[in-house]
């Protein structure tokens, strides 16, 4: 599956993630999906990690609810969520996989581990004890 | 009676509980779903007893979390 994000939105994620590092940052992404499954992120939401932790995140459910309503009011489609890995690679951890409960979502992971930030998107499905992870074709433009 | 689920209008039976609505909507992995009614979050333990009312606005949210 191909998913696109603008350079401007990518930069917003990086700026926010760096501002809360070494704690994890998180949020939602929404946009449009074509019939062939291609996804275009039109907007990103920077939400509160209520864990305020360097190795865990939980999106504030009240902010999540408000964002979902805003997404709907804008006529956009919820496409998934994003979170940062301040000091580890851009790939789903075991906890990320275990808690990936929405098989329709794209899971974007922004790594700040190296000199340059790395963003990847993943599709995760299957039972919690045996998730299947597929890397999506993320394009920043 | 009429309620709204995820922004869409629904005609449902009087006395419908949150649990029954979750089943009727065929919510994926319901054990990980958070439910709000009129922007108030419903405790998971109250899904079986919380009865929906005319005009209620219901949202299903997936818990979103993880770790590195």
N, CA and C atoms of all chains as a GROMACS GRO file, in nm:
protein
  627
    1UNK      N    1   0.083  -0.119   0.000
    1UNK     CA    2   0.000   0.000   0.000
    1UNK      C    3   0.088   0.125   0.000
    2UNK      N    4   0.047   0.225  -0.077
    2UNK     CA    5   0.122   0.351  -0.080
    2UNK      C    6   0.052   0.455   0.008
    3UNK      N    7   0.130   0.526   0.084
    3UNK     CA    8   0.075   0.633   0.168
    3UNK      C    9   0.167   0.754   0.155
    4UNK      N   10   0.106   0.870   0.136
    4UNK     CA   11   0.188   0.990   0.117
    4UNK      C   12   0.163   1.089   0.230
    5UNK      N   13   0.266   1.166   0.260
    5UNK     CA   14   0.258   1.273   0.359
    5UNK      C   15   0.337   1.391   0.304
    6UNK      N   16   0.289   1.511   0.328
    6UNK     CA   17   0.362   1.627   0.277
    6UNK      C   18   0.488   1.650   0.361
    7UNK      N   19   0.585   1.714   0.298
    7UNK     CA   20   0.708   1.749   0.371
    7UNK      C   21   0.675   1.841   0.488
    8UNK      N   22   0.576   1.928   0.468
    8UNK     CA   23   0.536   2.021   0.574
    8UNK      C   24   0.484   1.944   0.696
    9UNK      N   25   0.396   1.845   0.672
    9UNK     CA   26   0.344   1.767   0.785
    9UNK      C   27   0.453   1.680   0.848
   10UNK      N   28   0.538   1.624   0.763
   10UNK     CA   29   0.652   1.547   0.816
   10UNK      C   30   0.735   1.635   0.909
   11UNK      N   31   0.763   1.757   0.865
   11UNK     CA   32   0.843   1.849   0.948
   11UNK      C   33   0.772   1.882   1.079
   12UNK      N   34   0.638   1.890   1.075
   12UNK     CA   35   0.562   1.918   1.199
   12UNK      C   36   0.579   1.803   1.298
   13UNK      N   37   0.572   1.680   1.247
   13UNK     CA   38   0.590   1.564   1.334
   13UNK      C   39   0.729   1.567   1.397
   14UNK      N   40   0.829   1.593   1.315
   14UNK     CA   41   0.967   1.593   1.364
   14UNK      C   42   0.986   1.702   1.468
   15UNK      N   43   0.936   1.820   1.438
   15UNK     CA   44   0.952   1.934   1.530
   15UNK      C   45   0.887   1.902   1.665
   16UNK      N   46   0.764   1.848   1.659
   16UNK     CA   47   0.694   1.817   1.784
   16UNK      C   48   0.765   1.705   1.859
   17UNK      N   49   0.804   1.600   1.787
   17UNK     CA   50   0.870   1.486   1.853
   17UNK      C   51   1.000   1.531   1.920
   18UNK      N   52   1.074   1.617   1.851
   18UNK     CA   53   1.200   1.666   1.910
   18UNK      C   54   1.172   1.753   2.033
   19UNK      N   55   1.059   1.825   2.030
   19UNK     CA   56   1.029   1.916   2.141
   19UNK      C   57   0.994   1.841   2.269
   20UNK      N   58   0.941   1.718   2.257
   20UNK     CA   59   0.905   1.642   2.377
   20UNK      C   60   1.006   1.532   2.408
   21UNK      N   61   1.102   1.509   2.317
   21UNK     CA   62   1.206   1.408   2.340
   21UNK      C   63   1.283   1.440   2.468
   22UNK      N   64   1.321   1.345   2.550
   22UNK     CA   65   1.328   1.200   2.521
   22UNK      C   66   1.196   1.125   2.543
   23UNK      N   67   1.086   1.197   2.575
   23UNK     CA   68   0.959   1.127   2.587
   23UNK      C   69   0.902   1.099   2.448
   24UNK      N   70   0.816   1.001   2.439
   24UNK     CA   71   0.754   0.968   2.312
   24UNK      C   72   0.644   1.068   2.279
   25UNK      N   73   0.635   1.102   2.151
   25UNK     CA   74   0.528   1.188   2.100
   25UNK      C   75   0.429   1.102   2.022
   26UNK      N   76   0.307   1.153   2.005
   26UNK     CA   77   0.206   1.072   1.936
   26UNK      C   78   0.096   1.159   1.878
   27UNK      N   79   0.014   1.098   1.796
   27UNK     CA   80  -0.097   1.172   1.737
   27UNK      C   81  -0.169   1.089   1.632
   28UNK      N   82  -0.254   1.156   1.556
   28UNK     CA   83  -0.333   1.089   1.454
   28UNK      C   84  -0.300   1.145   1.316
   29UNK      N   85  -0.335   1.069   1.214
   29UNK     CA   86  -0.325   1.118   1.076
   29UNK      C   87  -0.457   1.089   1.007
   30UNK      N   88  -0.495   1.180   0.918
   30UNK     CA   89  -0.620   1.163   0.845
   30UNK      C   90  -0.604   1.220   0.705
   31UNK      N   91  -0.690   1.176   0.616
   31UNK     CA   92  -0.680   1.225   0.479
   31UNK      C   93  -0.781   1.159   0.389
   32UNK      N   94  -0.731   1.110   0.277
   32UNK     CA   95  -0.819   1.047   0.179
   32UNK      C   96  -0.763   0.912   0.137
   33UNK      N   97  -0.855   0.823   0.102
   33UNK     CA   98  -0.815   0.690   0.056
   33UNK      C   99  -0.887   0.661  -0.075
   34UNK      N  100  -0.811   0.620  -0.175
   34UNK     CA  101  -0.872   0.590  -0.304
   34UNK      C  102  -0.921   0.444  -0.305
   35UNK      N  103  -0.997   0.410  -0.405
   35UNK     CA  104  -1.053   0.275  -0.412
   35UNK      C  105  -0.945   0.168  -0.424
   36UNK      N  106  -0.828   0.205  -0.478
   36UNK     CA  107  -0.720   0.106  -0.490
   36UNK      C  108  -0.634   0.098  -0.363
   37UNK      N  109  -0.677   0.171  -0.258
   37UNK     CA  110  -0.608   0.160  -0.130
   37UNK      C  111  -0.498   0.262  -0.108
   38UNK      N  112  -0.469   0.345  -0.209
   38UNK     CA  113  -0.367   0.449  -0.192
   38UNK      C  114  -0.417   0.553  -0.092
   39UNK      N  115  -0.330   0.589   0.001
   39UNK     CA  116  -0.369   0.683   0.106
   39UNK      C  117  -0.289   0.813   0.096
   40UNK      N  118  -0.360   0.923   0.116
   40UNK     CA  119  -0.295   1.054   0.116
   40UNK      C  120  -0.326   1.123   0.247
   41UNK      N  121  -0.222   1.145   0.327
   41UNK     CA  122  -0.241   1.216   0.453
   41UNK      C  123  -0.257   1.364   0.423
   42UNK      N  124  -0.370   1.418   0.468
   42UNK     CA  125  -0.399   1.560   0.443
   42UNK      C  126  -0.373   1.645   0.566
   43UNK      N  127  -0.375   1.577   0.682
   43UNK     CA  128  -0.354   1.654   0.804
   43UNK      C  129  -0.306   1.562   0.916
   44UNK      N  130  -0.223   1.617   1.002
   44UNK     CA  131  -0.173   1.540   1.117
   44UNK      C  132  -0.216   1.610   1.246
   45UNK      N  133  -0.239   1.530   1.350
   45UNK     CA  134  -0.275   1.584   1.481
   45UNK      C  135  -0.164   1.548   1.580
   46UNK      N  136  -0.120   1.649   1.655
   46UNK     CA  137  -0.017   1.630   1.757
   46UNK      C  138  -0.090   1.622   1.891
   47UNK      N  139  -0.098   1.504   1.948
   47UNK     CA  140  -0.178   1.484   2.068
   47UNK      C  141  -0.090   1.450   2.188
   48UNK      N  142  -0.152   1.454   2.304
   48UNK     CA  143  -0.076   1.434   2.429
   48UNK      C  144  -0.054   1.286   2.457
   49UNK      N  145   0.070   1.253   2.489
   49UNK     CA  146   0.102   1.120   2.539
   49UNK      C  147   0.078   1.120   2.689
   50UNK      N  148  -0.034   1.061   2.732
   50UNK     CA  149  -0.068   1.070   2.875
   50UNK      C  150   0.023   0.983   2.961
   51UNK      N  151   0.106   0.899   2.899
   51UNK     CA  152   0.205   0.824   2.976
   51UNK      C  153   0.324   0.914   3.014
   52UNK      N  154   0.348   1.019   2.935
   52UNK     CA  155   0.463   1.109   2.957
   52UNK      C  156   0.588   1.026   2.986
   53UNK      N  157   0.615   0.934   2.895
   53UNK     CA  158   0.720   0.835   2.920
   53UNK      C  159   0.815   0.828   2.801
   54UNK      N  160   0.937   0.781   2.830
   54UNK     CA  161   1.038   0.770   2.724
   54UNK      C  162   1.024   0.642   2.642
   55UNK      N  163   0.949   0.544   2.696
   55UNK     CA  164   0.940   0.415   2.627
   55UNK      C  165   0.797   0.370   2.601
   56UNK      N  166   0.700   0.451   2.638
   56UNK     CA  167   0.560   0.414   2.618
   56UNK      C  168   0.479   0.536   2.575
   57UNK      N  169   0.369   0.506   2.506
   57UNK     CA  170   0.274   0.616   2.480
   57UNK      C  171   0.132   0.564   2.485
   58UNK      N  172   0.042   0.652   2.527
   58UNK     CA  173  -0.102   0.630   2.518
   58UNK      C  174  -0.161   0.764   2.477
   59UNK      N  175  -0.235   0.764   2.369
   59UNK     CA  176  -0.296   0.889   2.323
   59UNK      C  177  -0.408   0.929   2.419
   60UNK      N  178  -0.411   1.055   2.456
   60UNK     CA  179  -0.516   1.107   2.544
   60UNK      C  180  -0.652   1.081   2.478
   61UNK      N  181  -0.738   0.999   2.542
   61UNK     CA  182  -0.864   0.964   2.476
   61UNK      C  183  -0.957   1.084   2.453
   62UNK      N  184  -0.950   1.184   2.539
   62UNK     CA  185  -1.035   1.303   2.518
   62UNK      C  186  -0.989   1.380   2.394
   63UNK      N  187  -0.857   1.393   2.380
   63UNK     CA  188  -0.804   1.460   2.259
   63UNK      C  189  -0.832   1.375   2.135
   64UNK      N  190  -0.824   1.244   2.153
   64UNK     CA  191  -0.853   1.153   2.041
   64UNK      C  192  -0.997   1.171   1.994
   65UNK      N  193  -1.089   1.179   2.091
   65UNK     CA  194  -1.231   1.197   2.058
   65UNK      C  195  -1.252   1.329   1.984
   66UNK      N  196  -1.190   1.435   2.035
   66UNK     CA  197  -1.206   1.566   1.970
   66UNK      C  198  -1.148   1.562   1.828
   67UNK      N  199  -1.034   1.495   1.812
   67UNK     CA  200  -0.971   1.487   1.680
   67UNK      C  201  -1.058   1.407   1.583
   68UNK      N  202  -1.117   1.297   1.632
   68UNK     CA  203  -1.203   1.216   1.545
   68UNK      C  204  -1.321   1.299   1.495
   69UNK      N  205  -1.377   1.380   1.584
   69UNK     CA  206  -1.489   1.464   1.543
   69UNK      C  207  -1.445   1.572   1.444
   70UNK      N  208  -1.325   1.624   1.466
   70UNK     CA  209  -1.274   1.725   1.374
   70UNK      C  210  -1.246   1.663   1.237
   71UNK      N  211  -1.190   1.543   1.239
   71UNK     CA  212  -1.163   1.472   1.112
   71UNK      C  213  -1.293   1.456   1.033
   72UNK      N  214  -1.397   1.417   1.104
   72UNK     CA  215  -1.527   1.398   1.040
   72UNK      C  216  -1.580   1.530   0.986
   73UNK      N  217  -1.569   1.635   1.067
   73UNK     CA  218  -1.622   1.765   1.024
   73UNK      C  219  -1.548   1.819   0.902
   74UNK      N  220  -1.423   1.779   0.887
   74UNK     CA  221  -1.343   1.823   0.771
   74UNK      C  222  -1.367   1.735   0.649
   75UNK      N  223  -1.446   1.630   0.666
   75UNK     CA  224  -1.473   1.540   0.554
   75UNK      C  225  -1.356   1.450   0.522
   76UNK      N  226  -1.268   1.432   0.618
   76UNK     CA  227  -1.152   1.345   0.597
   76UNK      C  228  -1.177   1.206   0.653
   77UNK      N  229  -1.090   1.114   0.618
   77UNK     CA  230  -1.098   0.976   0.666
   77UNK      C  231  -0.986   0.951   0.768
   78UNK      N  232  -1.018   0.894   0.885
   78UNK     CA  233  -0.909   0.857   0.977
   78UNK      C  234  -0.820   0.753   0.910
   79UNK      N  235  -0.689   0.779   0.905
   79UNK     CA  236  -0.599   0.686   0.836
   79UNK      C  237  -0.509   0.610   0.932
   80UNK      N  238  -0.496   0.659   1.056
   80UNK     CA  239  -0.411   0.587   1.150
   80UNK      C  240  -0.351   0.679   1.255
   81UNK      N  241  -0.243   0.633   1.312
   81UNK     CA  242  -0.177   0.716   1.413
   81UNK      C  243  -0.026   0.716   1.392
   82UNK      N  244   0.040   0.802   1.466
   82UNK     CA  245   0.186   0.809   1.459
   82UNK      C  246   0.241   0.822   1.600
   83UNK      N  247   0.362   0.774   1.619
   83UNK     CA  248   0.431   0.801   1.744
   83UNK      C  249   0.581   0.800   1.719
   84UNK      N  250   0.654   0.855   1.814
   84UNK     CA  251   0.799   0.865   1.796
   84UNK      C  252   0.871   0.759   1.878
   85UNK      N  253   0.985   0.720   1.827
   85UNK     CA  254   1.082   0.638   1.900
   85UNK      C  255   1.205   0.726   1.918
   86UNK      N  256   1.216   0.792   2.033
   86UNK     CA  257   1.325   0.888   2.052
   86UNK      C  258   1.465   0.826   2.039
   87UNK      N  259   1.479   0.699   2.076
   87UNK     CA  260   1.614   0.641   2.078
   87UNK      C  261   1.616   0.499   2.025
   88UNK      N  262   1.521   0.467   1.937
   88UNK     CA  263   1.519   0.332   1.878
   88UNK      C  264   1.472   0.342   1.733
   89UNK      N  265   1.490   0.236   1.657
   89UNK     CA  266   1.460   0.242   1.513
   89UNK      C  267   1.311   0.260   1.481
   90UNK      N  268   1.287   0.295   1.355
   90UNK     CA  269   1.151   0.316   1.306
   90UNK      C  270   1.092   0.181   1.263
   91UNK      N  271   1.055   0.103   1.364
   91UNK     CA  272   0.988  -0.026   1.338
   91UNK      C  273   0.901  -0.058   1.460
   92UNK      N  274   0.793  -0.133   1.440
   92UNK     CA  275   0.704  -0.159   1.554
   92UNK      C  276   0.773  -0.247   1.659
   93UNK      N  277   0.766  -0.203   1.784
   93UNK     CA  278   0.816  -0.286   1.894
   93UNK      C  279   0.714  -0.395   1.923
   94UNK      N  280   0.749  -0.487   2.010
   94UNK     CA  281   0.654  -0.593   2.047
   94UNK      C  282   0.529  -0.531   2.110
   95UNK      N  283   0.548  -0.426   2.191
   95UNK     CA  284   0.433  -0.360   2.252
   95UNK      C  285   0.350  -0.288   2.146
   96UNK      N  286   0.417  -0.225   2.049
   96UNK     CA  287   0.343  -0.160   1.940
   96UNK      C  288   0.254  -0.262   1.868
   97UNK      N  289   0.311  -0.379   1.842
   97UNK     CA  290   0.235  -0.482   1.770
   97UNK      C  291   0.119  -0.532   1.854
   98UNK      N  292   0.146  -0.556   1.981
   98UNK     CA  293   0.042  -0.610   2.069
   98UNK      C  294  -0.077  -0.515   2.081
   99UNK      N  295  -0.047  -0.384   2.078
   99UNK     CA  296  -0.152  -0.285   2.100
   99UNK      C  297  -0.208  -0.227   1.969
  100UNK      N  298  -0.166  -0.285   1.858
  100UNK     CA  299  -0.218  -0.237   1.728
  100UNK      C  300  -0.352  -0.307   1.701
  101UNK      N  301  -0.458  -0.249   1.752
  101UNK     CA  302  -0.587  -0.318   1.751
  101UNK      C  303  -0.675  -0.285   1.630
  102UNK      N  304  -0.631  -0.194   1.548
  102UNK     CA  305  -0.714  -0.153   1.435
  102UNK      C  306  -0.645  -0.191   1.304
  103UNK      N  307  -0.694  -0.297   1.243
  103UNK     CA  308  -0.628  -0.347   1.122
  103UNK      C  309  -0.647  -0.254   1.002
  104UNK      N  310  -0.735  -0.154   1.015
  104UNK     CA  311  -0.755  -0.060   0.904
  104UNK      C  312  -0.656   0.055   0.911
  105UNK      N  313  -0.585   0.066   1.023
  105UNK     CA  314  -0.499   0.183   1.045
  105UNK      C  315  -0.361   0.166   0.984
  106UNK      N  316  -0.304   0.280   0.945
  106UNK     CA  317  -0.161   0.286   0.916
  106UNK      C  318  -0.092   0.332   1.043
  107UNK      N  319   0.014   0.261   1.080
  107UNK     CA  320   0.088   0.296   1.201
  107UNK      C  321   0.221   0.358   1.159
  108UNK      N  322   0.233   0.488   1.182
  108UNK     CA  323   0.354   0.561   1.145
  108UNK      C  324   0.447   0.573   1.266
  109UNK      N  325   0.574   0.540   1.244
  109UNK     CA  326   0.671   0.546   1.353
  109UNK      C  327   0.788   0.634   1.309
  110UNK      N  328   0.811   0.738   1.388
  110UNK     CA  329   0.916   0.836   1.360
  110UNK      C  330   1.032   0.811   1.454
  111UNK      N  331   1.145   0.772   1.397
  111UNK     CA  332   1.264   0.748   1.478
  111UNK      C  333   1.352   0.873   1.481
  112UNK      N  334   1.393   0.909   1.603
  112UNK     CA  335   1.488   1.020   1.621
  112UNK      C  336   1.624   0.967   1.661
  113UNK      N  337   1.642   0.837   1.642
  113UNK     CA  338   1.762   0.770   1.690
  113UNK      C  339   1.890   0.824   1.623
  114UNK      N  340   1.884   0.841   1.493
  114UNK     CA  341   2.002   0.883   1.420
  114UNK      C  342   2.010   1.034   1.403
  115UNK      N  343   2.104   1.076   1.322
  115UNK     CA  344   2.120   1.219   1.298
  115UNK      C  345   1.999   1.275   1.224
  116UNK      N  346   1.948   1.195   1.128
  116UNK     CA  347   1.832   1.236   1.050
  116UNK      C  348   1.709   1.157   1.096
  117UNK      N  349   1.594   1.222   1.110
  117UNK     CA  350   1.473   1.150   1.148
  117UNK      C  351   1.430   1.052   1.038
  118UNK      N  352   1.374   0.938   1.080
  118UNK     CA  353   1.328   0.836   0.985
  118UNK      C  354   1.183   0.804   1.014
  119UNK      N  355   1.099   0.817   0.912
  119UNK     CA  356   0.956   0.788   0.928
  119UNK      C  357   0.919   0.670   0.838
  120UNK      N  358   0.856   0.570   0.899
  120UNK     CA  359   0.802   0.458   0.822
  120UNK      C  360   0.658   0.434   0.862
  121UNK      N  361   0.583   0.370   0.772
  121UNK     CA  362   0.443   0.337   0.799
  121UNK      C  363   0.426   0.186   0.790
  122UNK      N  364   0.339   0.132   0.876
  122UNK     CA  365   0.320  -0.013   0.881
  122UNK      C  366   0.171  -0.046   0.887
  123UNK      N  367   0.139  -0.160   0.827
  123UNK     CA  368   0.006  -0.220   0.841
  123UNK      C  369   0.023  -0.340   0.934
  124UNK      N  370  -0.060  -0.344   1.038
  124UNK     CA  371  -0.047  -0.451   1.138
  124UNK      C  372  -0.182  -0.518   1.156
  125UNK      N  373  -0.185  -0.650   1.142
  125UNK     CA  374  -0.312  -0.721   1.159
  125UNK      C  375  -0.289  -0.859   1.218
  126UNK      N  376  -0.399  -0.927   1.247
  126UNK     CA  377  -0.391  -1.061   1.303
  126UNK      C  378  -0.414  -1.060   1.453
  127UNK      N  379  -0.424  -1.180   1.512
  127UNK     CA  380  -0.447  -1.189   1.656
  127UNK      C  381  -0.332  -1.130   1.736
  128UNK      N  382  -0.364  -1.080   1.857
  128UNK     CA  383  -0.266  -1.005   1.936
  128UNK      C  384  -0.137  -1.083   1.960
  129UNK      N  385  -0.150  -1.216   1.975
  129UNK     CA  386  -0.032  -1.296   2.005
  129UNK      C  387   0.051  -1.330   1.881
  130UNK      N  388  -0.004  -1.296   1.763
  130UNK     CA  389   0.068  -1.330   1.640
  130UNK      C  390   0.035  -1.229   1.531
  131UNK      N  391   0.084  -1.108   1.551
  131UNK     CA  392   0.055  -1.002   1.454
  131UNK      C  393   0.139  -1.020   1.328
  132UNK      N  394   0.082  -0.979   1.217
  132UNK     CA  395   0.155  -0.973   1.092
  132UNK      C  396   0.182  -0.826   1.062
  133UNK      N  397   0.308  -0.794   1.032
  133UNK     CA  398   0.347  -0.656   1.005
  133UNK      C  399   0.391  -0.643   0.859
  134UNK      N  400   0.336  -0.545   0.792
  134UNK     CA  401   0.377  -0.519   0.654
  134UNK      C  402   0.415  -0.371   0.641
  135UNK      N  403   0.533  -0.347   0.592
  135UNK     CA  404   0.576  -0.208   0.574
  135UNK      C  405   0.503  -0.148   0.455
  136UNK      N  406   0.452  -0.027   0.473
  136UNK     CA  407   0.384   0.041   0.365
  136UNK      C  408   0.482   0.128   0.289
  137UNK      N  409   0.444   0.162   0.167
  137UNK     CA  410   0.529   0.242   0.081
  137UNK      C  411   0.504   0.391   0.111
  138UNK      N  412   0.577   0.444   0.207
  138UNK     CA  413   0.556   0.583   0.252
  138UNK      C  414   0.635   0.678   0.165
  139UNK      N  415   0.566   0.779   0.114
  139UNK     CA  416   0.631   0.880   0.031
  139UNK      C  417   0.614   1.017   0.097
  140UNK      N  418   0.725   1.087   0.115
  140UNK     CA  419   0.722   1.223   0.170
  140UNK      C  420   0.742   1.317   0.052
  141UNK      N  421   0.645   1.408   0.031
  141UNK     CA  422   0.660   1.499  -0.083
  141UNK      C  423   0.601   1.638  -0.057
  142UNK      N  424  -3.599   0.418   1.852
  142UNK     CA  425  -3.547   0.552   1.881
  142UNK      C  426  -3.426   0.580   1.792
  143UNK      N  427  -3.393   0.708   1.782
  143UNK     CA  428  -3.282   0.748   1.696
  143UNK      C  429  -3.160   0.785   1.781
  144UNK      N  430  -3.044   0.731   1.742
  144UNK     CA  431  -2.918   0.769   1.804
  144UNK      C  432  -2.817   0.796   1.691
  145UNK      N  433  -2.702   0.847   1.728
  145UNK     CA  434  -2.595   0.869   1.631
  145UNK      C  435  -2.474   0.786   1.671
  146UNK      N  436  -2.420   0.710   1.576
  146UNK     CA  437  -2.304   0.625   1.603
  146UNK      C  438  -2.193   0.664   1.506
  147UNK      N  439  -2.086   0.714   1.560
  147UNK     CA  440  -1.975   0.756   1.473
  147UNK      C  441  -2.019   0.858   1.369
  148UNK      N  442  -2.109   0.945   1.409
  148UNK     CA  443  -2.155   1.050   1.320
  148UNK      C  444  -2.267   1.010   1.227
  149UNK      N  445  -2.309   0.883   1.233
  149UNK     CA  446  -2.415   0.837   1.143
  149UNK      C  447  -2.541   0.804   1.222
  150UNK      N  448  -2.655   0.842   1.165
  150UNK     CA  449  -2.783   0.818   1.232
  150UNK      C  450  -2.817   0.670   1.232
  151UNK      N  451  -2.873   0.624   1.342
  151UNK     CA  452  -2.917   0.485   1.354
  151UNK      C  453  -3.056   0.482   1.417
  152UNK      N  454  -3.140   0.389   1.371
  152UNK     CA  455  -3.269   0.362   1.435
  152UNK      C  456  -3.250   0.232   1.513
  153UNK      N  457  -3.266   0.240   1.644
  153UNK     CA  458  -3.241   0.122   1.728
  153UNK      C  459  -3.358   0.100   1.823
  154UNK      N  460  -3.360  -0.020   1.884
  154UNK     CA  461  -3.465  -0.054   1.979
  154UNK      C  462  -3.448   0.023   2.109
  155UNK      N  463  -3.558   0.055   2.173
  155UNK     CA  464  -3.554   0.113   2.307
  155UNK      C  465  -3.484   0.015   2.401
  156UNK      N  466  -3.412   0.066   2.497
  156UNK     CA  467  -3.349  -0.020   2.597
  156UNK      C  468  -3.218  -0.082   2.552
  157UNK      N  469  -3.166  -0.040   2.439
  157UNK     CA  470  -3.040  -0.096   2.387
  157UNK      C  471  -2.924  -0.058   2.480
  158UNK      N  472  -2.845  -0.158   2.516
  158UNK     CA  473  -2.727  -0.131   2.598
  158UNK      C  474  -2.606  -0.104   2.508
  159UNK      N  475  -2.501  -0.050   2.569
  159UNK     CA  476  -2.377  -0.027   2.495
  159UNK      C  477  -2.323  -0.159   2.442
  160UNK      N  478  -2.328  -0.264   2.524
  160UNK     CA  479  -2.280  -0.396   2.479
  160UNK      C  480  -2.356  -0.444   2.356
  161UNK      N  481  -2.487  -0.428   2.360
  161UNK     CA  482  -2.568  -0.472   2.247
  161UNK      C  483  -2.537  -0.390   2.122
  162UNK      N  484  -2.511  -0.263   2.141
  162UNK     CA  485  -2.476  -0.179   2.026
  162UNK      C  486  -2.341  -0.221   1.968
  163UNK      N  487  -2.245  -0.251   2.056
  163UNK     CA  488  -2.113  -0.297   2.009
  163UNK      C  489  -2.130  -0.423   1.923
  164UNK      N  490  -2.216  -0.514   1.969
  164UNK     CA  491  -2.239  -0.637   1.893
  164UNK      C  492  -2.310  -0.606   1.761
  165UNK      N  493  -2.410  -0.521   1.766
  165UNK     CA  494  -2.487  -0.490   1.646
  165UNK      C  495  -2.401  -0.420   1.541
  166UNK      N  496  -2.306  -0.340   1.588
  166UNK     CA  497  -2.221  -0.266   1.495
  166UNK      C  498  -2.102  -0.350   1.448
  167UNK      N  499  -2.092  -0.472   1.503
  167UNK     CA  500  -1.983  -0.564   1.467
  167UNK      C  501  -1.846  -0.495   1.482
  168UNK      N  502  -1.829  -0.433   1.598
  168UNK     CA  503  -1.705  -0.361   1.626
  168UNK      C  504  -1.588  -0.460   1.635
  169UNK      N  505  -1.481  -0.430   1.563
  169UNK     CA  506  -1.363  -0.516   1.560
  169UNK      C  507  -1.291  -0.509   1.695
  170UNK      N  508  -1.243  -0.621   1.745
  170UNK     CA  509  -1.173  -0.632   1.875
  170UNK      C  510  -1.238  -0.542   1.982
  171UNK      N  511  -1.364  -0.572   2.018
  171UNK     CA  512  -1.439  -0.485   2.111
  171UNK      C  513  -1.374  -0.472   2.248
  172UNK      N  514  -1.291  -0.570   2.285
  172UNK     CA  515  -1.226  -0.562   2.416
  172UNK      C  516  -1.128  -0.445   2.426
  173UNK      N  517  -1.090  -0.389   2.312
  173UNK     CA  518  -0.996  -0.276   2.312
  173UNK      C  519  -1.064  -0.144   2.275
  174UNK      N  520  -1.195  -0.144   2.280
  174UNK     CA  521  -1.268  -0.024   2.238
  174UNK      C  522  -1.311   0.059   2.358
  175UNK      N  523  -1.290   0.189   2.345
  175UNK     CA  524  -1.340   0.285   2.444
  175UNK      C  525  -1.467   0.345   2.385
  176UNK      N  526  -1.567   0.363   2.471
  176UNK     CA  527  -1.696   0.413   2.423
  176UNK      C  528  -1.727   0.546   2.491
  177UNK      N  529  -1.766   0.643   2.411
  177UNK     CA  530  -1.816   0.768   2.469
  177UNK      C  531  -1.961   0.786   2.427
  178UNK      N  532  -2.041   0.835   2.521
  178UNK     CA  533  -2.180   0.870   2.492
  178UNK      C  534  -2.197   1.016   2.530
  179UNK      N  535  -2.231   1.097   2.433
  179UNK     CA  536  -2.245   1.242   2.455
  179UNK      C  537  -2.119   1.299   2.520
  180UNK      N  538  -2.005   1.251   2.468
  180UNK     CA  539  -1.871   1.297   2.508
  180UNK      C  540  -1.832   1.257   2.651
  181UNK      N  541  -1.909   1.169   2.712
  181UNK     CA  542  -1.871   1.113   2.842
  181UNK      C  543  -1.824   0.969   2.820
  182UNK      N  544  -1.708   0.935   2.876
  182UNK     CA  545  -1.657   0.799   2.856
  182UNK      C  546  -1.728   0.702   2.950
  183UNK      N  547  -1.765   0.588   2.896
  183UNK     CA  548  -1.836   0.485   2.972
  183UNK      C  549  -1.734   0.382   3.021
  184UNK      N  550  -1.738   0.351   3.149
  184UNK     CA  551  -1.648   0.249   3.204
  184UNK      C  552  -1.677   0.114   3.136
  185UNK      N  553  -1.571   0.039   3.105
  185UNK     CA  554  -1.592  -0.091   3.039
  185UNK      C  555  -1.689  -0.180   3.116
  186UNK      N  556  -1.680  -0.175   3.249
  186UNK     CA  557  -1.766  -0.258   3.331
  186UNK      C  558  -1.912  -0.220   3.326
  187UNK      N  559  -1.942  -0.105   3.268
  187UNK     CA  560  -2.081  -0.059   3.262
  187UNK      C  561  -2.144  -0.079   3.124
  188UNK      N  562  -2.068  -0.142   3.032
  188UNK     CA  563  -2.122  -0.160   2.897
  188UNK      C  564  -2.253  -0.240   2.897
  189UNK      N  565  -2.261  -0.339   2.988
  189UNK     CA  566  -2.381  -0.425   2.990
  189UNK      C  567  -2.502  -0.355   3.052
  190UNK      N  568  -2.477  -0.254   3.132
  190UNK     CA  569  -2.589  -0.193   3.205
  190UNK      C  570  -2.623  -0.052   3.157
  191UNK      N  571  -2.533   0.010   3.081
  191UNK     CA  572  -2.561   0.146   3.034
  191UNK      C  573  -2.662   0.140   2.919
  192UNK      N  574  -2.779   0.194   2.945
  192UNK     CA  575  -2.886   0.192   2.844
  192UNK      C  576  -2.886   0.323   2.767
  193UNK      N  577  -2.886   0.310   2.636
  193UNK     CA  578  -2.882   0.429   2.551
  193UNK      C  579  -3.019   0.495   2.543
  194UNK      N  580  -3.016   0.625   2.522
  194UNK     CA  581  -3.140   0.702   2.516
  194UNK      C  582  -3.154   0.771   2.381
  195UNK      N  583  -3.276   0.811   2.352
  195UNK     CA  584  -3.304   0.886   2.229
  195UNK      C  585  -3.207   1.004   2.216
  196UNK      N  586  -3.149   1.018   2.099
  196UNK     CA  587  -3.063   1.132   2.072
  196UNK      C  588  -2.919   1.117   2.117
  197UNK      N  589  -2.886   1.004   2.181
  197UNK     CA  590  -2.748   0.986   2.226
  197UNK      C  591  -2.650   0.987   2.108
  198UNK      N  592  -2.533   1.042   2.134
  198UNK     CA  593  -2.426   1.041   2.033
  198UNK      C  594  -2.314   0.950   2.083
  199UNK      N  595  -2.296   0.840   2.012
  199UNK     CA  596  -2.201   0.737   2.056
  199UNK      C  597  -2.079   0.737   1.965
  200UNK      N  598  -1.963   0.724   2.026
  200UNK     CA  599  -1.839   0.709   1.950
  200UNK      C  600  -1.764   0.586   2.002
  201UNK      N  601  -1.709   0.509   1.910
  201UNK     CA  602  -1.620   0.399   1.945
  201UNK      C  603  -1.477   0.442   1.913
  202UNK      N  604  -1.391   0.434   2.011
  202UNK     CA  605  -1.251   0.471   1.991
  202UNK      C  606  -1.162   0.354   2.026
  203UNK      N  607  -1.064   0.328   1.943
  203UNK     CA  608  -0.965   0.227   1.977
  203UNK      C  609  -0.859   0.290   2.068
  204UNK      N  610  -0.826   0.218   2.174
  204UNK     CA  611  -0.712   0.261   2.255
  204UNK      C  612  -0.591   0.266   2.163
  205UNK      N  613  -0.516   0.375   2.171
  205UNK     CA  614  -0.397   0.386   2.088
  205UNK      C  615  -0.276   0.406   2.177
  206UNK      N  616  -0.192   0.307   2.179
  206UNK     CA  617  -0.072   0.315   2.261
  206UNK      C  618   0.032   0.218   2.213
  207UNK      N  619   0.148   0.224   2.276
  207UNK     CA  620   0.257   0.134   2.238
  207UNK      C  621   0.382   0.170   2.315
  208UNK      N  622   0.492   0.124   2.263
  208UNK     CA  623   0.619   0.153   2.329
  208UNK      C  624   0.733   0.127   2.235
  209UNK      N  625   0.852   0.172   2.270
  209UNK     CA  626   0.963   0.157   2.176
  209UNK      C  627   1.050   0.037   2.214
   0.00000   0.00000   0.00000
